[in-house]
Amino acid sequence: MKLWELGVRLFKGVNRSRTYHFGSLTTRKKNNIERNKANRTFLNKWGITIDFFTKYYLHRGEIYNGPLNNFKLSTKNILSYLYCKIKYLLKVNIK
């Protein structure tokens, strides 16, 4: 989302690639470490869910047609967008 806000519109991914953090040995050995709730953090920071961002901003799963366009509300995404906003309003600043 930070890159999107800076105007980046060309993202590359390889099949079902994911980001892996190889320094997680400590968290696997210690049970008392509080894990990051990335979905909640993203929602609180940006006001939309990660799923909404990847589907309607990044168009994950669609055929590549060049750099992405700016996000626009449409009849096909308005209900999902409103759902995100309601979810955000209910959880705003919840830690």
MOPAC internal coordinates of N, CA, C and O (Angstrom, degrees):
PM7 1SCF
backbone

  N    0.0000 0     0.00 0     0.00 0    0    0    0
  C    1.4567 1     0.00 0     0.00 0    1    0    0
  C    1.5210 1   110.06 1     0.00 0    2    1    0
  O    1.2310 1   120.56 1   145.23 1    3    2    1
  N    1.3332 1   116.54 1   -34.77 1    3    2    1
  C    1.4683 1   118.97 1   177.90 1    5    3    2
  C    1.5229 1   110.45 1   -61.97 1    6    5    3
  O    1.2310 1   120.30 1   137.54 1    7    6    5
  N    1.3187 1   117.03 1   -42.46 1    7    6    5
  C    1.4597 1   120.49 1   178.22 1    9    7    6
  C    1.5237 1   111.02 1   -64.57 1   10    9    7
  O    1.2310 1   120.48 1   140.69 1   11   10    9
  N    1.3314 1   116.68 1   -39.31 1   11   10    9
  C    1.4606 1   121.29 1   178.72 1   13   11   10
  C    1.5268 1   109.89 1   -61.15 1   14   13   11
  O    1.2310 1   120.57 1   135.21 1   15   14   13
  N    1.3251 1   116.51 1   -44.79 1   15   14   13
  C    1.4590 1   121.41 1   179.55 1   17   15   14
  C    1.5318 1   111.94 1   -62.79 1   18   17   15
  O    1.2310 1   120.37 1   152.14 1   19   18   17
  N    1.3337 1   116.90 1   -27.86 1   19   18   17
  C    1.4618 1   121.46 1   178.78 1   21   19   18
  C    1.5266 1   112.66 1   -84.78 1   22   21   19
  O    1.2310 1   120.10 1   178.24 1   23   22   21
  N    1.3348 1   117.42 1    -1.76 1   23   22   21
  C    1.4533 1   121.44 1   176.05 1   25   23   22
  C    1.5206 1   115.53 1    98.88 1   26   25   23
  O    1.2310 1   120.12 1  -175.35 1   27   26   25
  N    1.3342 1   117.38 1     4.65 1   27   26   25
  C    1.4677 1   119.96 1   177.71 1   29   27   26
  C    1.5256 1   108.32 1   -70.23 1   30   29   27
  O    1.2310 1   120.62 1   -50.78 1   31   30   29
  N    1.3220 1   116.43 1   129.22 1   31   30   29
  C    1.4673 1   120.51 1  -179.15 1   33   31   30
  C    1.5182 1   112.68 1  -128.73 1   34   33   31
  O    1.2310 1   120.23 1  -169.13 1   35   34   33
  N    1.3216 1   117.16 1    10.87 1   35   34   33
  C    1.4579 1   121.03 1   179.49 1   37   35   34
  C    1.5259 1   107.57 1  -124.10 1   38   37   35
  O    1.2310 1   120.62 1   -69.55 1   39   38   37
  N    1.3314 1   116.42 1   110.45 1   39   38   37
  C    1.4532 1   122.76 1  -178.70 1   41   39   38
  C    1.5191 1   107.78 1  -122.34 1   42   41   39
  O    1.2310 1   120.25 1   -40.67 1   43   42   41
  N    1.3069 1   117.13 1   139.33 1   43   42   41
  C    1.4579 1   120.91 1   178.92 1   45   43   42
  C    1.5117 1   109.65 1  -117.15 1   46   45   43
  O    1.2310 1   121.07 1   -39.62 1   47   46   45
  N    1.3086 1   115.56 1   140.38 1   47   46   45
  C    1.4508 1   121.88 1   175.65 1   49   47   46
  C    1.5113 1   108.55 1  -140.90 1   50   49   47
  O    1.2310 1   120.59 1   -26.97 1   51   50   49
  N    1.3042 1   116.47 1   153.03 1   51   50   49
  C    1.4560 1   120.70 1   179.86 1   53   51   50
  C    1.5233 1   108.00 1  -113.24 1   54   53   51
  O    1.2310 1   121.03 1   -68.70 1   55   54   53
  N    1.3252 1   115.63 1   111.30 1   55   54   53
  C    1.4692 1   121.97 1  -179.85 1   57   55   54
  C    1.5152 1   111.26 1    46.35 1   58   57   55
  O    1.2310 1   120.19 1    59.89 1   59   58   57
  N    1.3066 1   117.25 1  -120.11 1   59   58   57
  C    1.4608 1   121.18 1  -178.92 1   61   59   58
  C    1.5271 1   110.57 1  -102.62 1   62   61   59
  O    1.2310 1   120.62 1  -137.41 1   63   62   61
  N    1.3148 1   116.42 1    42.59 1   63   62   61
  C    1.4694 1   120.44 1  -176.40 1   65   63   62
  C    1.5280 1   110.58 1   -65.06 1   66   65   63
  O    1.2310 1   121.25 1   -31.02 1   67   66   65
  N    1.2921 1   115.21 1   148.98 1   67   66   65
  C    1.4571 1   122.61 1   178.89 1   69   67   66
  C    1.5281 1   108.16 1  -137.32 1   70   69   67
  O    1.2310 1   120.88 1   -15.59 1   71   70   69
  N    1.3080 1   115.91 1   164.41 1   71   70   69
  C    1.4538 1   120.80 1   175.26 1   73   71   70
  C    1.5121 1   108.33 1   -89.94 1   74   73   71
  O    1.2310 1   120.88 1   -48.75 1   75   74   73
  N    1.3011 1   115.93 1   131.25 1   75   74   73
  C    1.4505 1   120.82 1   178.23 1   77   75   74
  C    1.5191 1   109.34 1  -117.42 1   78   77   75
  O    1.2310 1   120.78 1   -41.23 1   79   78   77
  N    1.3106 1   116.11 1   138.77 1   79   78   77
  C    1.4599 1   122.22 1   177.46 1   81   79   78
  C    1.5184 1   107.21 1  -109.21 1   82   81   79
  O    1.2310 1   121.14 1   -64.93 1   83   82   81
  N    1.3159 1   115.43 1   115.07 1   83   82   81
  C    1.4572 1   119.99 1  -174.89 1   85   83   82
  C    1.5180 1   112.97 1   -85.00 1   86   85   83
  O    1.2310 1   119.42 1   174.28 1   87   86   85
  N    1.3220 1   118.71 1    -5.72 1   87   86   85
  C    1.4573 1   121.02 1  -178.83 1   89   87   86
  C    1.5122 1   113.54 1   -93.75 1   90   89   87
  O    1.2310 1   119.49 1  -150.08 1   91   90   89
  N    1.3126 1   118.58 1    29.92 1   91   90   89
  C    1.4647 1   121.13 1  -173.97 1   93   91   90
  C    1.5303 1   113.25 1   -94.18 1   94   93   91
  O    1.2310 1   119.80 1  -167.96 1   95   94   93
  N    1.3036 1   117.98 1    12.04 1   95   94   93
  C    1.4541 1   120.92 1  -178.70 1   97   95   94
  C    1.5273 1   111.32 1   -59.09 1   98   97   95
  O    1.2310 1   120.27 1   139.17 1   99   98   97
  N    1.3122 1   117.09 1   -40.83 1   99   98   97
  C    1.4627 1   121.39 1  -179.86 1  101   99   98
  C    1.5190 1   111.20 1   -62.07 1  102  101   99
  O    1.2310 1   120.10 1   136.61 1  103  102  101
  N    1.3217 1   117.41 1   -43.39 1  103  102  101
  C    1.4650 1   119.98 1  -177.95 1  105  103  102
  C    1.5188 1   112.13 1   -69.15 1  106  105  103
  O    1.2310 1   119.99 1   153.57 1  107  106  105
  N    1.3201 1   117.62 1   -26.43 1  107  106  105
  C    1.4608 1   119.42 1   177.41 1  109  107  106
  C    1.5231 1   111.40 1   -76.36 1  110  109  107
  O    1.2310 1   119.83 1   151.07 1  111  110  109
  N    1.3269 1   117.93 1   -28.93 1  111  110  109
  C    1.4560 1   121.42 1  -177.51 1  113  111  110
  C    1.5242 1   112.79 1   -84.48 1  114  113  111
  O    1.2310 1   120.10 1   152.90 1  115  114  113
  N    1.3224 1   117.42 1   -27.10 1  115  114  113
  C    1.4615 1   120.93 1  -175.96 1  117  115  114
  C    1.5230 1   110.09 1  -110.23 1  118  117  115
  O    1.2310 1   120.83 1   -53.38 1  119  118  117
  N    1.3051 1   116.02 1   126.62 1  119  118  117
  C    1.4636 1   120.99 1  -178.28 1  121  119  118
  C    1.5227 1   113.20 1   -85.25 1  122  121  119
  O    1.2310 1   119.47 1   161.67 1  123  122  121
  N    1.3365 1   118.62 1   -18.33 1  123  122  121
  C    1.4540 1   121.06 1  -173.71 1  125  123  122
  C    1.5356 1   113.26 1   -89.51 1  126  125  123
  O    1.2310 1   119.60 1  -171.40 1  127  126  125
  N    1.3298 1   118.37 1     8.60 1  127  126  125
  C    1.4565 1   121.38 1   178.75 1  129  127  126
  C    1.5178 1   109.13 1   -84.15 1  130  129  127
  O    1.2310 1   121.15 1   -50.91 1  131  130  129
  N    1.3404 1   115.40 1   129.09 1  131  130  129
  C    1.4652 1   120.14 1   178.94 1  133  131  130
  C    1.5239 1   109.11 1   -80.30 1  134  133  131
  O    1.2310 1   120.79 1   -55.60 1  135  134  133
  N    1.2954 1   116.10 1   124.40 1  135  134  133
  C    1.4607 1   120.99 1  -177.86 1  137  135  134
  C    1.5309 1   110.76 1   -82.12 1  138  137  135
  O    1.2310 1   121.36 1   -31.49 1  139  138  137
  N    1.3278 1   114.99 1   148.51 1  139  138  137
  C    1.4532 1   122.29 1   178.47 1  141  139  138
  C    1.5285 1   109.66 1   -71.41 1  142  141  139
  O    1.2310 1   120.55 1   -45.63 1  143  142  141
  N    1.3009 1   116.55 1   134.37 1  143  142  141
  C    1.4647 1   121.80 1   176.15 1  145  143  142
  C    1.5275 1   107.16 1   -98.53 1  146  145  143
  O    1.2310 1   120.90 1   -96.86 1  147  146  145
  N    1.3328 1   115.89 1    83.14 1  147  146  145
  C    1.4653 1   122.12 1  -171.40 1  149  147  146
  C    1.5238 1   112.64 1   -59.40 1  150  149  147
  O    1.2310 1   119.84 1   139.29 1  151  150  149
  N    1.3241 1   117.91 1   -40.71 1  151  150  149
  C    1.4654 1   120.24 1  -179.17 1  153  151  150
  C    1.5203 1   111.45 1   -61.87 1  154  153  151
  O    1.2310 1   120.34 1   135.79 1  155  154  153
  N    1.3181 1   116.95 1   -44.21 1  155  154  153
  C    1.4668 1   121.42 1   179.69 1  157  155  154
  C    1.5239 1   110.62 1   -68.06 1  158  157  155
  O    1.2310 1   120.28 1   139.33 1  159  158  157
  N    1.3263 1   117.08 1   -40.67 1  159  158  157
  C    1.4569 1   120.92 1   179.43 1  161  159  158
  C    1.5256 1   110.55 1   -62.53 1  162  161  159
  O    1.2310 1   120.35 1   135.04 1  163  162  161
  N    1.3406 1   116.94 1   -44.96 1  163  162  161
  C    1.4654 1   121.60 1   178.77 1  165  163  162
  C    1.5256 1   110.52 1   -61.52 1  166  165  163
  O    1.2310 1   120.30 1   134.72 1  167  166  165
  N    1.3225 1   117.03 1   -45.28 1  167  166  165
  C    1.4626 1   121.58 1   179.55 1  169  167  166
  C    1.5232 1   110.87 1   -60.88 1  170  169  167
  O    1.2310 1   120.05 1   133.75 1  171  170  169
  N    1.3307 1   117.51 1   -46.25 1  171  170  169
  C    1.4638 1   120.70 1  -179.82 1  173  171  170
  C    1.5310 1   112.09 1   -64.99 1  174  173  171
  O    1.2310 1   120.32 1   143.23 1  175  174  173
  N    1.3269 1   117.00 1   -36.77 1  175  174  173
  C    1.4629 1   120.41 1  -176.84 1  177  175  174
  C    1.5250 1   112.69 1   -78.11 1  178  177  175
  O    1.2310 1   119.78 1   136.42 1  179  178  177
  N    1.3273 1   118.03 1   -43.58 1  179  178  177
  C    1.4583 1   121.02 1  -171.98 1  181  179  178
  C    1.5243 1   114.13 1  -108.49 1  182  181  179
  O    1.2310 1   119.31 1   167.22 1  183  182  181
  N    1.3187 1   118.91 1   -12.78 1  183  182  181
  C    1.4611 1   121.48 1   177.44 1  185  183  182
  C    1.5157 1   114.67 1    80.67 1  186  185  183
  O    1.2310 1   120.11 1  -173.47 1  187  186  185
  N    1.3365 1   117.40 1     6.53 1  187  186  185
  C    1.4575 1   122.25 1   175.59 1  189  187  186
  C    1.5287 1   107.74 1  -137.22 1  190  189  187
  O    1.2310 1   120.80 1   -17.99 1  191  190  189
  N    1.3324 1   116.07 1   162.01 1  191  190  189
  C    1.4625 1   119.39 1   179.84 1  193  191  190
  C    1.5310 1   110.23 1   -83.71 1  194  193  191
  O    1.2310 1   121.04 1   -19.56 1  195  194  193
  N    1.3190 1   115.62 1   160.44 1  195  194  193
  C    1.4580 1   120.84 1   176.37 1  197  195  194
  C    1.5278 1   110.28 1   -61.21 1  198  197  195
  O    1.2310 1   120.36 1   138.96 1  199  198  197
  N    1.3161 1   116.92 1   -41.04 1  199  198  197
  C    1.4702 1   120.63 1   179.89 1  201  199  198
  C    1.5216 1   111.78 1   -61.25 1  202  201  199
  O    1.2310 1   120.45 1   138.00 1  203  202  201
  N    1.3322 1   116.75 1   -42.00 1  203  202  201
  C    1.4622 1   120.99 1   178.45 1  205  203  202
  C    1.5281 1   110.06 1   -63.34 1  206  205  203
  O    1.2310 1   120.38 1   136.24 1  207  206  205
  N    1.3298 1   116.88 1   -43.76 1  207  206  205
  C    1.4604 1   121.42 1   179.79 1  209  207  206
  C    1.5252 1   111.72 1   -60.61 1  210  209  207
  O    1.2310 1   120.42 1   131.98 1  211  210  209
  N    1.3250 1   116.79 1   -48.02 1  211  210  209
  C    1.4655 1   119.35 1  -177.16 1  213  211  210
  C    1.5314 1   112.04 1   -69.03 1  214  213  211
  O    1.2310 1   120.03 1   147.26 1  215  214  213
  N    1.3257 1   117.55 1   -32.74 1  215  214  213
  C    1.4607 1   119.77 1  -178.58 1  217  215  214
  C    1.5194 1   112.59 1   -79.62 1  218  217  215
  O    1.2310 1   119.80 1   132.23 1  219  218  217
  N    1.3364 1   117.99 1   -47.77 1  219  218  217
  C    1.4583 1   120.69 1  -171.31 1  221  219  218
  C    1.5284 1   114.42 1   -98.96 1  222  221  219
  O    1.2310 1   119.68 1   159.21 1  223  222  221
  N    1.3143 1   118.21 1   -20.79 1  223  222  221
  C    1.4645 1   120.12 1   175.70 1  225  223  222
  C    1.5277 1   110.13 1   -95.52 1  226  225  223
  O    1.2310 1   120.42 1   127.88 1  227  226  225
  N    1.3425 1   116.81 1   -52.12 1  227  226  225
  C    1.4606 1   121.24 1  -176.17 1  229  227  226
  C    1.5256 1   113.71 1   -88.10 1  230  229  227
  O    1.2310 1   120.18 1   165.79 1  231  230  229
  N    1.3246 1   117.26 1   -14.21 1  231  230  229
  C    1.4692 1   122.82 1   178.77 1  233  231  230
  C    1.5289 1   111.90 1    56.31 1  234  233  231
  O    1.2310 1   120.75 1  -135.65 1  235  234  233
  N    1.3366 1   116.17 1    44.35 1  235  234  233
  C    1.4664 1   120.47 1   179.55 1  237  235  234
  C    1.5222 1   110.13 1   -57.89 1  238  237  235
  O    1.2310 1   121.03 1   -44.23 1  239  238  237
  N    1.3173 1   115.63 1   135.77 1  239  238  237
  C    1.4527 1   121.83 1   177.99 1  241  239  238
  C    1.5179 1   114.07 1    92.64 1  242  241  239
  O    1.2310 1   120.20 1   172.68 1  243  242  241
  N    1.3358 1   117.23 1    -7.32 1  243  242  241
  C    1.4578 1   120.11 1   179.02 1  245  243  242
  C    1.5316 1   110.05 1   -94.93 1  246  245  243
  O    1.2310 1   120.70 1   -20.07 1  247  246  245
  N    1.3012 1   116.26 1   159.93 1  247  246  245
  C    1.4631 1   121.91 1   177.74 1  249  247  246
  C    1.5228 1   109.12 1   -70.23 1  250  249  247
  O    1.2310 1   120.80 1   -40.11 1  251  250  249
  N    1.3314 1   116.08 1   139.89 1  251  250  249
  C    1.4629 1   121.70 1  -179.01 1  253  251  250
  C    1.5197 1   110.72 1   -66.76 1  254  253  251
  O    1.2310 1   121.11 1   -53.86 1  255  254  253
  N    1.3340 1   115.48 1   126.14 1  255  254  253
  C    1.4647 1   121.77 1   178.63 1  257  255  254
  C    1.5203 1   111.61 1  -126.04 1  258  257  255
  O    1.2310 1   119.87 1  -151.45 1  259  258  257
  N    1.3084 1   117.84 1    28.55 1  259  258  257
  C    1.4651 1   121.39 1  -178.75 1  261  259  258
  C    1.5156 1   111.29 1    99.05 1  262  261  259
  O    1.2310 1   120.64 1     3.40 1  263  262  261
  N    1.3281 1   116.38 1  -176.60 1  263  262  261
  C    1.4717 1   120.12 1  -178.77 1  265  263  262
  C    1.5277 1   111.68 1   -54.92 1  266  265  263
  O    1.2310 1   121.08 1   -30.92 1  267  266  265
  N    1.3011 1   115.54 1   149.08 1  267  266  265
  C    1.4671 1   121.67 1  -177.03 1  269  267  266
  C    1.5220 1   111.37 1   -74.17 1  270  269  267
  O    1.2310 1   121.14 1   -28.22 1  271  270  269
  N    1.3164 1   115.42 1   151.78 1  271  270  269
  C    1.4615 1   121.32 1   174.74 1  273  271  270
  C    1.5188 1   109.46 1   -90.89 1  274  273  271
  O    1.2310 1   120.67 1   -14.56 1  275  274  273
  N    1.3173 1   116.33 1   165.44 1  275  274  273
  C    1.4536 1   120.25 1   174.52 1  277  275  274
  C    1.5255 1   109.77 1   -62.44 1  278  277  275
  O    1.2310 1   120.75 1   -31.04 1  279  278  277
  N    1.3253 1   116.17 1   148.96 1  279  278  277
  C    1.4562 1   121.64 1  -179.88 1  281  279  278
  C    1.5275 1   110.17 1   -67.84 1  282  281  279
  O    1.2310 1   120.74 1   -43.62 1  283  282  281
  N    1.3234 1   116.19 1   136.38 1  283  282  281
  C    1.4609 1   121.82 1   175.12 1  285  283  282
  C    1.5170 1   108.59 1  -133.46 1  286  285  283
  O    1.2310 1   120.95 1   -42.10 1  287  286  285
  N    1.3327 1   115.78 1   137.90 1  287  286  285
  C    1.4571 1   119.93 1   174.07 1  289  287  286
  C    1.5224 1   109.04 1   -69.45 1  290  289  287
  O    1.2310 1   121.10 1   -39.59 1  291  290  289
  N    1.3158 1   115.51 1   140.41 1  291  290  289
  C    1.4631 1   120.55 1   177.65 1  293  291  290
  C    1.5163 1   108.64 1  -144.61 1  294  293  291
  O    1.2310 1   120.59 1    -4.16 1  295  294  293
  N    1.2988 1   116.47 1   175.84 1  295  294  293
  C    1.4610 1   120.06 1   179.87 1  297  295  294
  C    1.5244 1   111.09 1   -65.46 1  298  297  295
  O    1.2310 1   119.93 1   155.24 1  299  298  297
  N    1.3286 1   117.73 1   -24.76 1  299  298  297
  C    1.4618 1   119.42 1  -178.21 1  301  299  298
  C    1.5357 1   112.93 1   -81.95 1  302  301  299
  O    1.2310 1   119.58 1   162.89 1  303  302  301
  N    1.3347 1   118.41 1   -17.11 1  303  302  301
  C    1.4665 1   118.96 1  -178.77 1  305  303  302
  C    1.5298 1   114.26 1  -122.35 1  306  305  303
  O    1.2310 1   119.33 1   179.74 1  307  306  305
  N    1.3155 1   118.88 1    -0.26 1  307  306  305
  C    1.4705 1   121.26 1  -175.00 1  309  307  306
  C    1.5276 1   112.40 1   -63.68 1  310  309  307
  O    1.2310 1   119.55 1   139.95 1  311  310  309
  N    1.3387 1   118.47 1   -40.05 1  311  310  309
  C    1.4606 1   119.81 1  -179.57 1  313  311  310
  C    1.5337 1   111.54 1   -66.72 1  314  313  311
  O    1.2310 1   120.66 1   139.29 1  315  314  313
  N    1.3234 1   116.34 1   -40.71 1  315  314  313
  C    1.4679 1   120.03 1   176.84 1  317  315  314
  C    1.5152 1   110.91 1   -64.66 1  318  317  315
  O    1.2310 1   120.47 1   140.61 1  319  318  317
  N    1.3303 1   116.71 1   -39.39 1  319  318  317
  C    1.4660 1   121.15 1   179.05 1  321  319  318
  C    1.5290 1   110.61 1   -64.89 1  322  321  319
  O    1.2310 1   120.02 1   134.86 1  323  322  321
  N    1.3099 1   117.57 1   -45.14 1  323  322  321
  C    1.4673 1   120.97 1   178.42 1  325  323  322
  C    1.5219 1   111.15 1   -63.24 1  326  325  323
  O    1.2310 1   120.62 1   141.90 1  327  326  325
  N    1.3262 1   116.42 1   -38.10 1  327  326  325
  C    1.4653 1   120.72 1   176.11 1  329  327  326
  C    1.5297 1   110.45 1   -59.71 1  330  329  327
  O    1.2310 1   120.57 1   135.80 1  331  330  329
  N    1.3302 1   116.52 1   -44.20 1  331  330  329
  C    1.4744 1   120.65 1   177.61 1  333  331  330
  C    1.5162 1   111.18 1   -60.61 1  334  333  331
  O    1.2310 1   120.25 1   135.54 1  335  334  333
  N    1.3242 1   117.12 1   -44.46 1  335  334  333
  C    1.4566 1   121.06 1  -177.60 1  337  335  334
  C    1.5303 1   111.40 1   -66.39 1  338  337  335
  O    1.2310 1   120.18 1   140.35 1  339  338  337
  N    1.3238 1   117.27 1   -39.65 1  339  338  337
  C    1.4637 1   120.32 1   177.13 1  341  339  338
  C    1.5199 1   109.96 1   -65.30 1  342  341  339
  O    1.2310 1   120.81 1   135.81 1  343  342  341
  N    1.3290 1   116.05 1   -44.19 1  343  342  341
  C    1.4529 1   120.78 1   177.62 1  345  343  342
  C    1.5274 1   110.53 1   -59.86 1  346  345  343
  O    1.2310 1   120.60 1   138.20 1  347  346  345
  N    1.3371 1   116.45 1   -41.80 1  347  346  345
  C    1.4580 1   121.30 1   178.03 1  349  347  346
  C    1.5223 1   111.25 1   -62.55 1  350  349  347
  O    1.2310 1   120.28 1   134.32 1  351  350  349
  N    1.3281 1   117.07 1   -45.68 1  351  350  349
  C    1.4605 1   120.51 1  -178.75 1  353  351  350
  C    1.5295 1   111.77 1   -63.78 1  354  353  351
  O    1.2310 1   120.54 1   145.67 1  355  354  353
  N    1.3287 1   116.58 1   -34.33 1  355  354  353
  C    1.4532 1   120.27 1   179.54 1  357  355  354
  C    1.5318 1   112.25 1   -75.01 1  358  357  355
  O    1.2310 1   120.29 1   151.57 1  359  358  357
  N    1.3361 1   117.05 1   -28.43 1  359  358  357
  C    1.4617 1   121.04 1  -175.22 1  361  359  358
  C    1.5211 1   113.08 1  -111.95 1  362  361  359
  O    1.2310 1   119.30 1  -174.50 1  363  362  361
  N    1.3192 1   118.95 1     5.50 1  363  362  361
  C    1.4647 1   121.24 1  -173.88 1  365  363  362
  C    1.5299 1   110.79 1   -53.16 1  366  365  363
  O    1.2310 1   122.12 1   -51.58 1  367  366  365
  N    1.3087 1   113.54 1   128.42 1  367  366  365
  C    1.4621 1   123.06 1   177.99 1  369  367  366
  C    1.5225 1   114.60 1    61.82 1  370  369  367
  O    1.2310 1   119.90 1  -159.45 1  371  370  369
  N    1.3204 1   117.81 1    20.55 1  371  370  369
  C    1.4627 1   120.75 1   173.68 1  373  371  370
  C    1.5192 1   107.33 1   -81.29 1  374  373  371
  O    1.2310 1   120.72 1   -46.37 1  375  374  373
  N    1.2946 1   116.22 1   133.63 1  375  374  373
  C    1.4658 1   119.38 1  -178.48 1  377  375  374
  C    1.4940 1   111.11 1  -109.76 1  378  377  375
  O    1.2310 1   120.10 1   180.00 1  379  378  377

